[in-house]
Each structure stands twice: as structure tokens, then as C-alpha cells.
Amino acid sequence: MILKRYHIATVILTASLSLFLSSCATRAPKTTDSMISYESPGTAVHHRGAVYHSVAPGETLWRISKMYDVDIETIRKTNRIYDVRDIEIGTRLRIPGAVKRRHVITLYPSHKWKYIIIHHSATDIGNSEHFNTAHLNRGWRGVGYHFVIDNGTCGKDNGQIETSPRWLKQENGAHCKADRMNERGIGICLVGNFSKERVSPAQMGSLVYLVNKLRKYYHIPKDHIIGHGQVRGANTECPGKKFPWKNFYSRLGR
């Protein structure tokens, strides 16, 4: 059964992204004993209920099952999925007996990641699926960032972390050509325009959580965690003039 796709203002958003995004197939890494999956702490597991989830680029039933603490077979049977490879981007799945959605961040052994580059989308709305469409239209191999942190629009929660196929396959980014950051920098994009508005508390909390996981695992120093506009040779104010750098760095800890 092919389930109904969930789209909000796709045509308008795609056109907008093409104008405002500031830049902003290899095999997936093999699963090994040293691959670690982190989930956000403090999730209440006593309250469960049915939720709907729109499949983002790169998401699998395994990742979705970890988000909601529901086994894969339950999700498969509920949605009459006969072949898990048939799950398309935008497919809307019913997840029965779900807990509140949790962050699932998978970390892969690698020596290539030396920087973390923070971006904003420079758009009011969006999610990984919409960026994927916009970037494909620009001739790229899908969404150029490694992670997207949503702002509560387009069917995603405020502060939801979406992991892109580039991270899952450990591919170079398409988010910052300057100073070879596509090859050595992890690209994180927050949905919003932070030259006009402020980062929401939920987004900032998720950004701090994600960056701390990444920097500690890959031994990235704090002075290598920078904005797109701070990269040598980049000509942009991304992630925006109102991005709260002082608050952000203070929350990263040592």
C-alpha cells in the first residue's frame, strides 16, 4: 500500500530555497562494534501513544524505530510494508505505542572530520525533505548538509534533529566550498533566518546536544566550531547576524 505523502507549500518553498539557501554514490559505512548510537536522555517512557511520522531523506525503519522505541516489525505490519526498501521520502507512517520522539545520533569511526560548520537556511520554513528537493534542483546529490535542526514547520517538531544521507554514508558535504570545508567540516543547518529572528530555545538545545556529541567523539576543538561566514574565504553572514555565539559557546562546556 502506497501511503499518502505529506507536503506543505512544496512548490513555494522549493522556489524560495533556490533563491535563499546560502549553499547555505558511495556505499554506507559498514556497521562495526565501534559504531555508537546515542539517544537523548531524560525521555519519559511511561506514556505511549500513536503518532505519525513523515519519512525524511536517509531514514530507515531501524532509525524510526529507535526514535519512538517501537520495534520494526510493529511499524512494518501497521503500515503494510512488505519490502522496507520501498519506503520513499515523504511517506507518512503511523507509529503505534510510541514514546516522545528521541534524538538518534549515529557516530562513525573517522579521522576526516576536523570542523563543525553552523548554517541557517535563510528561510522561514523548511525541513530536510524540502532542502533535498531544492538541492537536487541545483544539480547536487540531495541535501547538502549532514544534519538539519527543524523549527517546528513543515510537519517537524521544533528542535527535531534530522540526519541526512550524507552523514549516514559519511560523504563530503555540499554546504561550504571555502577552505575545503565540504571535505573536512560537518555541516549543520538550522531552519530559520537568524539575520531577522532569533534561534528558538528548542533549536539551541538540540544544537548544543548535537555539537557536544560530535565534538567529543571526533575530538574537534571549540575554535573549530564556527559559522559559515567565519570560514576563511566565505562571503556570507550565515548563520545570521543574530545568531547567539556567546551563549552557544558557553553552553558547550569544556
Number of C-alpha atoms within 10 A of each C-alpha: 7 12 15 11 13 15 14 13 11 16 12 9 19 18 12 17 23 17 12 13 18 19 19 23 7 8 9 13 14 9 9 9 6 9 12 14 12 13 14 14 8 7 13 9 11 7 10 15 11 12 15 12 18 22 21 22 22 18 18 15 18 14 17 23 18 17 18 24 18 19 17 18 13 14 20 17 10 13 16 13 17 11 8 12 9 10 18 18 16 18 18 19 22 17 24 17 17 20 20 16 18 19 23 19 20 16 18 20 14 10 9 13 20 18 24 24 25 26 31 27 26 25 17 16 20 29 25 29 24 25 25 23 21 25 22 14 14 11 8 13 16 22 24 30 30 25 24 28 29 27 25 18 15 19 16 18 16 17 22 21 27 24 24 24 22 25 22 18 17 21 19 21 22 21 26 25 15 14 13 12 23 21 18 17 24 28 27 28 28 29 28 25 23 23 15 12 13 15 19 15 12 16 21 20 14 20 24 17 16 20 20 18 16 19 19 11 14 18 13 17 13 16 9 14 19 18 22 31 20 16 18 11 12 15 12 15 18 26 28 23 15 15 23 14 12 8 10 14 15 10 14 14 9 9
